[in-house]
Amino acid sequence: MGSDPQYAKWPLLPLAQHVFTLTNPYATRPAQQAAVKNLQDAIAEHKMAPFYRYLAHPTEGVLNSVGEGSSNTAVAGKLGRKSSIAAGMIATHNPTTSLSLPWDENLYQQLQADNEKELEEFQKEEDEAVEKAGDTEIQAAKGKRAEFWARVGDKEKAIAAHQDLLEKTGILGTKIDLVLAIIRLGLFFGDKQLVQKTVERAKSLIESGGDWDRRNRLKAYEGLHLLTVRNYSGAAPLLLDSLSTFTSYELCTYSSLVVYAVLAGSVSLKRVDFKSKVVDAPEIKAILGDGEDKLLALTGAISAGPGADASMLDADSAPAAARTAVVNLTTLGSSTEQPEAEMAVDFDPLAQLVSSLYNGRYKLFFQALALVEEQFLTQDRYLHEHKNWFIREMRLRAYQQLLQSYRVVGLDSMANDFGVTVDFLDRDLAKFIAAGRIPCTIDRVNGNGVIETNRPDDKNKQYQDVVRQGDQLITKLQKYGQAVRLRGSERA
């Protein structure tokens, strides 16, 4: 059960991000050009005939609204049939970009021929294993076929092949690896229902005796899934726990995990937990921190991971490279390697968001929130769908944090703190007040207006809860007594 993970290479999840970037109206043209090139290179290198057809076919491809030779009628019909799946991969059904993934019939036929040749070799190897070898060799041959379908991007056949392997293998570790591979297939194609069902299956397998490494990998998988279905409160603890033991580079880069964990924690954790798990977390300080805090985190002096021994390395003796590099020290020496180098990420807006929210610098917080939306929320396929909700919830969190400290606040004073106009603040607060999210009232009869908070009386609320629960208990006892008397009279 402690073996190295299997079936962890395919599918290549960065390709799904490239598809999203190509159809994302917020993406820059250079980013979209790079996405087209990366997709073309990957399709040619990995012989991805089914995936190429799924994306770029003139009448059936999900990208044919930006492709060459497509018609609006064909696009509408195709998206109507596969909207639940395509919506998880593309940013919009009506992309405005002039870039496309062109369809080349000759290339497709060549890729298809290569795929058929490879499948024949797999079938020959499987037949030989059936005749001359045992179950282990047969399963290995079928495993190659399953990985082949995942590599070339045929969702249905890949899932069926992995399910077939899952039913016929008896090794728990291999079962878990197969289930995790199916989860990645669901994430790749944006199939949330498949991911939800498969995550539950993986959890049951882990509980039956999964090893430590696979248990930690599942945390990252489940956390990312919860992020896609807007369950940020459930995703935050899983993603934050994964930071110190992260090895699931087949799922996302470590930089992406930090972004997901910080955003989920910022919007969902209570202030005390936000302080301990995000603001002061050593793994996050190593990325977002500055000055001495970042240096100490990078050298492991304040790490929460297995290498956190301050006596091992003095901060002053840290090498120059460690002072600037973004490194996850707790995963050094792991057998799992990153498939590709991480792109440089500017974490300044994220660091500014966290510090300004915790320290109550709300004008800076609103500026950082706008930068986070521009740089992260609009550019990531997992965050894009819920960006408006996230922005709204973060504004609400800041409003609540300021108002809970005051009984009465001037509307113009609060607007100045946030760097917005009085009218904007009035309209924004009114929405939250009407929805019952902020217990306060706005009085604009005199002057620029004041905001008066209506703090709930905790003791009175507890008293009312006890009275209500007591009434419910008495009602149930009365019904029970009547039922007993009726049964007694029947016996008489």
Sequence and secondary structure as in RCSB ss.txt:
>XXXX:A:sequence
MGSDPQYAKWPLLPLAQHVFTLTNPYATRPAQQAAVKNLQDAIAEHKMAPFYRYLAHPTEGVLNSVGEGSSNTAV
AGKLGRKSSIAAGMIATHNPTTSLSLPWDENLYQQLQADNEKELEEFQKEEDEAVEKAGDTEIQAAKGKRAEFWA
RVGDKEKAIAAHQDLLEKTGILGTKIDLVLAIIRLGLFFGDKQLVQKTVERAKSLIESGGDWDRRNRLKAYEGLH
LLTVRNYSGAAPLLLDSLSTFTSYELCTYSSLVVYAVLAGSVSLKRVDFKSKVVDAPEIKAILGDGEDKLLALTG
AISAGPGADASMLDADSAPAAARTAVVNLTTLGSSTEQPEAEMAVDFDPLAQLVSSLYNGRYKLFFQALALVEEQ
FLTQDRYLHEHKNWFIREMRLRAYQQLLQSYRVVGLDSMANDFGVTVDFLDRDLAKFIAAGRIPCTIDRVNGNGV
IETNRPDDKNKQYQDVVRQGDQLITKLQKYGQAVRLRGSERA
>XXXX:A:secstr
  S   S S S HHHHHHHHHHT TTS HHHHHHHHHHHHHHHHHTT HHHHHHHH TTT TTTTTSTT  HHHH
HHHHHHHHHHHTTT S SS   S      HHHHHHHHHHHHHHHHHHHHHHHHHHHHS HHHHHHHHHHHHHHHH
HHT HHHHHHHHHHHHHH   HHHHHHHHHHHHHHHHHHT HHHHHHHHHHHHHHHHTT  HHHHHHHHHHHHHH
HHHTT HHHHHHHHHHHGGG   TTT  HHHHHHHHHHHHHHHS HHHHIIIIIS HHHHHHH  THHHHHHHTT
TT SSTT  TTT  GGG  HHHHHS   GGGTT S   SS       HHHHHHHHHHHHT HHHHHHHHHHHIII
IITT TTTGGGHHHHHHHHHHHHHHHHHTT SEEEHHHHHHHHTS HHHHHHHHHHHHHTTSS EEEE SSTT E
EEE    HHHHHHHHHHHHHHHHHHHHHHHHHHHHHHHHHH 
